Amino acid sequence: MSPAGQSVDVSLHGDSLEAWEAWVASLQGSEWLLAWAMRLNRAAVMVSLPFWLIAQLISIPLTFISILAFGHLFLPFHWLVVRPLTYLVVWTSEMWTAAPASRPVLLLMGPLFVAVAMIMISLIPDMNADIRDSRRFLCELWPLSQRRLRWIAERGSGRAAS
């Protein structure tokens, strides 16, 4: 998702956050099933919360094992589990926008994908905590994940340059 060594930030700050929230509020009133999808996704995140918190606790000793293996031990799990699940969440959020007829199916499947992705992202150690947090945050934003990435690409995050 980002070149090595770069910080990833999918959160918004200041005016950019306020503009995003106003835009999302207007979308909820006009876009078919969006408000329902956001509610169901929030419920899926809340229901899965204990599981991904437990997974995060389990990942602590796994992280030490990964450090001893120079960070390569869990690399196959990133390529075979974490990345595909993250891309699935982002892809379904893109499908939400591109294919409105698929929304009833996505309304049922999307929150399930999000819950599984949140658990797996939390379980498998990542040497870059910013990327792990960004992946989880994109899951929490479903079905607006892809639009959030586009928003930041077009308008910036509102974060002051450091």
WOLIN-V475174 format. One record per residue. N is the residue number from 1. RES is the residue in one letter. PSI is psi as a letter, one per 40 degrees, with the letter a starting at -180 (* if undefined). BURIAL is I if it has 24 or more other ideal C-beta (glycine too) atoms within 12 Angstrom, else O. Layout:
n->N res->RES psi->PSI burial->BURIAL
n->N res->RES psi->PSI burial->BURIAL
This chain:
n->1 res->M psi->d burial->I
n->2 res->S psi->i burial->O
n->3 res->P psi->i burial->O
n->4 res->A psi->h burial->O
n->5 res->G psi->e burial->O
n->6 res->Q psi->i burial->O
n->7 res->S psi->i burial->O
n->8 res->V psi->h burial->I
n->9 res->D psi->h burial->I
n->10 res->V psi->e burial->I
n->11 res->S psi->i burial->I
n->12 res->L psi->i burial->I
n->13 res->H psi->i burial->O
n->14 res->G psi->b burial->O
n->15 res->D psi->d burial->O
n->16 res->S psi->d burial->I
n->17 res->L psi->d burial->O
n->18 res->E psi->d burial->O
n->19 res->A psi->d burial->O
n->20 res->W psi->d burial->I
n->21 res->E psi->d burial->O
n->22 res->A psi->d burial->O
n->23 res->W psi->d burial->I
n->24 res->V psi->d burial->I
n->25 res->A psi->d burial->O
n->26 res->S psi->d burial->O
n->27 res->L psi->d burial->I
n->28 res->Q psi->d burial->O
n->29 res->G psi->d burial->O
n->30 res->S psi->d burial->O
n->31 res->E psi->h burial->O
n->32 res->W psi->h burial->O
n->33 res->L psi->e burial->I
n->34 res->L psi->d burial->I
n->35 res->A psi->d burial->O
n->36 res->W psi->d burial->O
n->37 res->A psi->d burial->I
n->38 res->M psi->d burial->I
n->39 res->R psi->d burial->O
n->40 res->L psi->d burial->I
n->41 res->N psi->d burial->I
n->42 res->R psi->d burial->I
n->43 res->A psi->d burial->O
n->44 res->A psi->d burial->I
n->45 res->V psi->d burial->I
n->46 res->M psi->d burial->O
n->47 res->V psi->d burial->O
n->48 res->S psi->e burial->I
n->49 res->L psi->d burial->O
n->50 res->P psi->d burial->O
n->51 res->F psi->d burial->O
n->52 res->W psi->d burial->I
n->53 res->L psi->d burial->O
n->54 res->I psi->d burial->O
n->55 res->A psi->d burial->I
n->56 res->Q psi->d burial->I
n->57 res->L psi->d burial->O
n->58 res->I psi->d burial->O
n->59 res->S psi->e burial->I
n->60 res->I psi->d burial->O
n->61 res->P psi->d burial->O
n->62 res->L psi->d burial->I
n->63 res->T psi->d burial->I
n->64 res->F psi->d burial->O
n->65 res->I psi->d burial->O
n->66 res->S psi->d burial->I
n->67 res->I psi->d burial->O
n->68 res->L psi->d burial->O
n->69 res->A psi->e burial->O
n->70 res->F psi->f burial->O
n->71 res->G psi->e burial->O
n->72 res->H psi->e burial->O
n->73 res->L psi->d burial->O
n->74 res->F psi->e burial->I
n->75 res->L psi->d burial->O
n->76 res->P psi->d burial->O
n->77 res->F psi->d burial->O
n->78 res->H psi->d burial->I
n->79 res->W psi->d burial->O
n->80 res->L psi->e burial->O
n->81 res->V psi->c burial->I
n->82 res->V psi->d burial->I
n->83 res->R psi->d burial->I
n->84 res->P psi->d burial->O
n->85 res->L psi->d burial->I
n->86 res->T psi->d burial->I
n->87 res->Y psi->d burial->I
n->88 res->L psi->d burial->I
n->89 res->V psi->d burial->I
n->90 res->V psi->d burial->I
n->91 res->W psi->d burial->I
n->92 res->T psi->d burial->I
n->93 res->S psi->d burial->I
n->94 res->E psi->d burial->I
n->95 res->M psi->d burial->I
n->96 res->W psi->d burial->I
n->97 res->T psi->d burial->I
n->98 res->A psi->d burial->O
n->99 res->A psi->g burial->O
n->100 res->P psi->d burial->O
n->101 res->A psi->d burial->O
n->102 res->S psi->e burial->O
n->103 res->R psi->d burial->I
n->104 res->P psi->d burial->O
n->105 res->V psi->d burial->O
n->106 res->L psi->d burial->I
n->107 res->L psi->d burial->I
n->108 res->L psi->d burial->O
n->109 res->M psi->d burial->I
n->110 res->G psi->d burial->I
n->111 res->P psi->d burial->I
n->112 res->L psi->d burial->I
n->113 res->F psi->d burial->I
n->114 res->V psi->d burial->I
n->115 res->A psi->d burial->I
n->116 res->V psi->d burial->I
n->117 res->A psi->d burial->I
n->118 res->M psi->d burial->I
n->119 res->I psi->d burial->I
n->120 res->M psi->d burial->I
n->121 res->I psi->d burial->I
n->122 res->S psi->d burial->I
n->123 res->L psi->d burial->I
n->124 res->I psi->h burial->I
n->125 res->P psi->i burial->I
n->126 res->D psi->h burial->I
n->127 res->M psi->e burial->I
n->128 res->N psi->h burial->O
n->129 res->A psi->d burial->O
n->130 res->D psi->d burial->O
n->131 res->I psi->d burial->I
n->132 res->R psi->d burial->I
n->133 res->D psi->d burial->O
n->134 res->S psi->d burial->I
n->135 res->R psi->d burial->I
n->136 res->R psi->d burial->I
n->137 res->F psi->d burial->I
n->138 res->L psi->d burial->I
n->139 res->C psi->d burial->I
n->140 res->E psi->d burial->I
n->141 res->L psi->e burial->I
n->142 res->W psi->h burial->I
n->143 res->P psi->e burial->I
n->144 res->L psi->e burial->I
n->145 res->S psi->d burial->I
n->146 res->Q psi->d burial->I
n->147 res->R psi->d burial->I
n->148 res->R psi->d burial->I
n->149 res->L psi->d burial->I
n->150 res->R psi->d burial->O
n->151 res->W psi->d burial->I
n->152 res->I psi->d burial->I
n->153 res->A psi->d burial->O
n->154 res->E psi->d burial->O
n->155 res->R psi->e burial->O
n->156 res->G psi->i burial->O
n->157 res->S psi->e burial->I
n->158 res->G psi->e burial->O
n->159 res->R psi->h burial->O
n->160 res->A psi->h burial->O
n->161 res->A psi->h burial->O
n->162 res->S psi->* burial->O
